[in-house]
Amino acid sequence: MKSILAIADGGPALEATIVAGGYLSGLVKGQLDVLHVRDSLSLVGNLAAAAMAEGAAALIIEDSQAAVAERSGRARQVYDRLATTLPQARFIDRDGNEADLVVAQGRVSDLVVVGRPGVDERKPEPAYVSATIYESSRPVMIVPPEWRPGSFERALVAWNGSAQAARAIGYAIPILQKIPNVTVLSVGAGR
């Protein structure tokens, strides 16, 4: 494992996600890529419903573009502040569909680090999180906003018997071997 991808979406878990990516990158002596994707559609809630009100669609799009610019600036600012503490790190800034670009970059990484869903009011359930879990075929570490470096004492591995789960766990072995307590969780019949 040599390539860690941390998703810097500009939300509440931004700093923790970058710090966790740096920590893991240092642990395996690898490269850290911090990816920010400017995708204004990812911040537009239910545009179709809002478009029914006259002029609402234009206001929503304008608000979304302003939020994207603000989040992009915040992502770069936090990265720049942390850069001297990150081993072999680089910032990647892209425009486009966030889920597609995160999955594509995730597929050429050994591990993807994302912020925990549900803590960001603008993006409570970012599409890139589930897309990365189900489509990148790579292990995904989900980081809470308050995460800070320390020794890993426990890990929870979600197992569903799929080829994707087997592949992801195989890629995660270098990190799992360094953790004293690893629990495998399987829920459902026939798993």
N, C-alpha and C positions, 0 to 999 in steps of 0.2 A: 504494500500500500504506500503510494508516494504522492498522490494528488488529492487534495481536499478542496471541495467547493463549498464556500459559505455564501448564502443568499442574503444580500444586503438590500432588503426591500424598503428600508426607510421607516419601518414600523417600530413599535415599542421594544421588540426583542433584538433590534439592530445591533447594538453594542455587544450584547451577550452572544449573539450568533457569530460575529467576527472574532471575538475573544475565544470562543469555543473552537472555531476553525483553526485559529492560530495555535491553540493549545494542542489540538490533535495533530496538526502539521508538525509541531515540534516533537511530539511524542514518537512519530514515525519517521522523523527527519525528511519530510516531504515538502512539496510545493503547495502554497495556499493561494487559491484563486477566489477573490471576493467579487461576486457578480451582482450588478444592479441592472435591472431592466426597466426602462421607461415605457410603461404600457398604460395609457390613460383609460382604456376600456376596462382594465382590471379594477379600477376605482369607481366605475359607473355602476351603481346598484341596478335597479330595474329601469333601464332607460326607456323601454317600451311603454311601461305604465306612466312614466313621467311625461312622455312625449304627447300624451293625450291632452295635457294642459297646454294652452297656447304659450309658446315661448319657453316652456320649461326645459325642453331638450337642449336648447342653446345654452341656457344657464347651467345645466348639469354638466355639459361638455366643458364649458369654460371653467367651472369649479374643479372638474377632474384634471384638466390640464394644469391648473395652478397647483393642485395637490401633488401631481406628478413632479413638477419642477421643484417644489419644496422638499419632497421626499428624496429626490435625486441629489439635491444639495446637501441634505442631512446625511445621506449615505456616504457621499464623498468626504464630507467634513469629519465624520466619525472614523472612517478608514484612515484619512490623513493623520488624525490625532493618534491612532493606534499603530500606524505603520512601523514605527521604530521598534515596537515590541513584538512584531510579527515575523516569524522566520520565513524567508523566501516568499514574500507575498506580492501579489499584483492585483490591481483594481481593474475590473472589466466592466465597461458601461455600454449597454446596448439599447436600441429602440426596437420594439416589436411586441409580439405576443409573449407575455411573461411565462406562461406555462410551457409553451413550445421551446422557448430559448433555455429555460432552466433544465428541462428534460434533455435537450440536445447537449448542453454543457455537462450535465450530470452523467451522461453516458460515457464521456471520456474522462471522468473523474473516478477515484476509487471510493469516495465517500461524499455525501452531500449533507451539509448542515443547514437546517432551516429553523426559523423561529416558531414557537408553539402557536398553532392556530387558536383563535378565540380571544386573543388579548388586544387585537387591533380593531378599533371601532370602524375604520374605513374599509378594512379587509378582514372581516371576522373569520372567514374560511377561504383563504387564498387558493385559487385553482391550481397554482403551481405545486402546492404541498401534496395533494392527492395524486396529481400527475407524476410528480417525482417518485412517490412511493410505488405507484403501479406501473409506470412506463419507463423509468430509467434503468431498471434492473441493477440498481446499486443500493447499498445500505444507506439509510437516512437517519441522521441523528436530529431529534427534535429538542430544541433548547428553550427553556422558560426564560422570560425577560430578566430574571434575577440571577441567572447562572453565573458563577465565578469559578475560575480554575481551582482545582484541588485534585486529590487522588480519586480515581474511580474506584469505588468500593462495591458497587452493584450495577448490574445491567439487566434490562428486561428485553428479551427477544420475542417478538410476536411471530408465531409460526402458524401458517395455514396450509402447509403441505404442498404449496405451489412451486413450480420451477423458479419463479421470481424470488420467493422467500429463500429457497436453497442457495441460489446464486448470491443474493444479498448477504446472507449469513457467511457464505464462503469468503466473500470479500472483506467482511468485518472481522474475520478470525485474528488478524494481527493485533487488533485493539482488544478483542474479547479475551485473548490470551493474557493480557496484562491486568485483567479485572478478576479479583478473588471470588466474587459471588455473581454467577450468571444464572438467571432464571429463564426458562423457555416457557412461554404461555401459548397454549393452543385451546381455542374455544370452538365448539361445534362438533357435530357428529362426523365420524370417519376421518378425523384429522390426526 
